[in-house]
Structure formats: C-alpha cells, structure tokens
Amino acid sequence: MKPREIILDSGTRILLGRNSEGNDELVERYKGKANMIFHTAKPGSPFCIIDKINPKPTKQEINLSAIICASKSQDWRDNKGDVNVHQFTGKEVYKEKSMKSGTWGLNKKPKIIKVKKRKIEEYIEKNKTEE
C-alpha cells in the first residue's frame, strides 16, 4: 500500500501510513535505519517517517513532522487538545509475531514531543486546501 506523502517547504519528504497494515509496511521498510519516526503516545495515528538522514533533519522539520503526526491522530480527533508524540528511529523498533497489525515495540524510551493544540490548529488551517 502506498503511504501518504507530504513534502515540506524544505523539500524533505514525510511518509505516513494510511492504516495499520500500511503502518506495518512503512515501519518494516525503515526498520534498522536511522530515519526519524513519529507516532502518538496513544494508539491510533499514522507512523510518520522523515525520509532523510543526511543531512540530519532540522529542528523545524522534526517539529513539523510531530505536528503532522498529531494532526492525523485519533487522540486529536477525539480530544482536540495537546497531543504527545513519540520520536524514535528505525533502529529502535521491533515487532514480535504476537503483536497485532500496526503495533511496534521500542527497545529504548522514546523522546516525547508535546504538540500544542494551537500548533495543530495552525497546521490544519494552513493545509486544509492542500490535502
């Protein structure tokens, strides 16, 4: 399944899973790699992957990727408040046979980015005609 793709103003490509199977395919493709991956702390969001390693993503690209991830989540849809997003790399993920589709484990504690409600609303307003 082809992932959603968002091109940032910087030209950097962000890939997003469309559903649990698409999330699995996407994370499997980047498992073991140094690419940054984002997913909300609560279940129900696309895995969002920055398709860039060198040069490393900028702080602005990282923050925007977290905002995009939060804006596409069930947490945002259901609560319309701040959303916690986990940031990790493909080197930190694993999947066991017993895990359901779309679920991945981490072998390291993720960095948590608290995405503010205002930032999500600004992103959605700016991009509502583009998506």
C-alpha positions as CSV (number, residue, x, y, z in Angstrom):
1,M,0.0,0.0,0.0
2,K,1.4,3.3,-1.0
3,P,1.9,5.7,2.0
4,R,0.7,9.2,2.1
5,E,3.4,11.7,1.3
6,I,3.9,15.3,2.4
7,I,6.7,17.4,1.0
8,L,7.8,20.1,3.4
9,D,8.8,23.6,2.3
10,S,12.4,22.5,2.8
11,G,11.8,19.7,0.2
12,T,12.1,17.0,2.8
13,R,9.6,14.1,2.3
14,I,7.4,12.8,5.1
15,L,5.8,9.4,4.7
16,L,2.6,8.4,6.6
17,G,0.9,5.1,6.9
18,R,-2.7,5.0,5.8
19,N,-3.9,2.2,8.2
20,S,-2.5,-0.5,10.4
21,E,-1.3,-2.6,7.5
22,G,0.2,0.4,5.8
23,N,1.9,1.4,9.1
24,D,3.4,-2.1,9.3
25,E,4.7,-1.9,5.7
26,L,6.2,1.5,6.2
27,V,7.9,0.8,9.5
28,E,9.2,-2.5,8.1
29,R,10.8,-0.6,5.3
30,Y,12.6,1.7,7.7
31,K,13.4,-0.8,10.5
32,G,17.1,-0.9,11.3
33,K,17.7,2.5,9.7
34,A,18.5,5.8,11.3
35,N,15.4,7.7,9.9
36,M,13.3,9.5,12.5
37,I,9.9,8.0,13.1
38,F,6.9,9.6,14.9
39,H,3.8,8.1,16.5
40,T,1.4,9.5,19.1
41,A,1.8,8.2,22.6
42,K,-1.8,7.0,22.4
43,P,-2.8,4.4,19.8
44,G,-4.4,5.5,16.6
45,S,-2.1,7.5,14.4
46,P,-0.1,7.0,11.3
47,F,3.6,6.3,11.7
48,C,5.3,9.3,10.2
49,I,8.8,8.9,8.9
50,I,11.2,11.6,7.8
51,D,12.7,10.2,4.6
52,K,16.0,11.9,5.1
53,I,19.1,11.0,7.1
54,N,21.9,13.1,5.6
55,P,22.0,15.9,6.4
56,K,20.1,15.2,9.6
57,P,16.6,16.7,9.8
58,T,16.4,20.2,11.1
59,K,14.6,21.1,14.4
60,Q,11.9,22.7,12.3
61,E,11.5,19.5,10.2
62,I,11.3,17.4,13.3
63,N,8.7,19.7,15.0
64,L,6.6,19.9,11.8
65,S,6.7,16.1,11.5
66,A,5.4,15.8,15.0
67,I,2.6,18.3,14.3
68,I,1.6,16.4,11.2
69,C,1.5,13.1,13.1
70,A,-0.6,14.6,15.9
71,S,-3.0,16.2,13.4
72,K,-3.8,12.8,11.8
73,S,-4.3,11.0,15.1
74,Q,-7.4,9.7,16.9
75,D,-6.2,11.5,20.0
76,W,-6.5,14.8,18.2
77,R,-9.8,13.8,16.5
78,D,-11.4,12.7,19.9
79,N,-9.9,15.4,22.3
80,K,-8.9,18.5,20.3
81,G,-6.2,19.2,22.8
82,D,-2.4,18.9,23.1
83,V,-1.0,15.6,21.8
84,N,2.1,13.8,23.0
85,V,4.1,12.3,20.1
86,H,6.9,9.8,20.5
87,Q,10.1,10.3,18.4
88,F,12.5,7.4,17.8
89,T,14.4,5.9,14.9
90,G,14.1,2.8,12.8
91,K,17.0,1.3,14.8
92,E,14.9,1.3,17.9
93,V,11.8,-0.6,16.7
94,Y,10.9,-4.3,16.8
95,K,7.9,-6.5,16.0
96,E,7.0,-9.8,17.6
97,K,4.7,-12.3,16.0
98,S,2.1,-11.8,18.8
99,M,1.8,-8.1,18.1
100,K,-1.3,-7.0,16.3
101,S,-1.2,-5.3,12.9
102,G,0.1,-1.7,13.2
103,T,1.7,-2.3,16.6
104,W,5.5,-2.0,17.1
105,G,7.7,-2.1,20.2
106,L,10.6,0.1,21.1
107,N,13.8,-1.1,22.7
108,K,14.6,2.3,24.1
109,K,12.5,5.0,25.7
110,P,11.3,7.5,23.0
111,K,11.7,11.2,23.1
112,I,8.3,12.8,23.8
113,I,7.3,15.9,21.9
114,K,4.3,17.7,23.4
115,V,2.4,19.2,20.4
116,K,0.3,22.1,21.4
117,K,-3.3,22.4,20.3
118,R,-2.6,25.8,18.7
119,K,0.2,24.4,16.5
120,I,-2.1,21.6,15.3
121,E,-4.9,24.0,14.5
122,E,-2.5,26.3,12.7
123,Y,-1.2,23.4,10.6
124,I,-4.7,22.2,9.7
125,E,-5.9,25.7,8.8
126,K,-2.8,26.3,6.6
127,N,-3.1,23.0,4.8
128,K,-6.8,22.3,4.6
129,T,-7.0,23.1,0.9
130,E,-3.7,21.3,0.1
131,E,-4.7,17.8,1.4
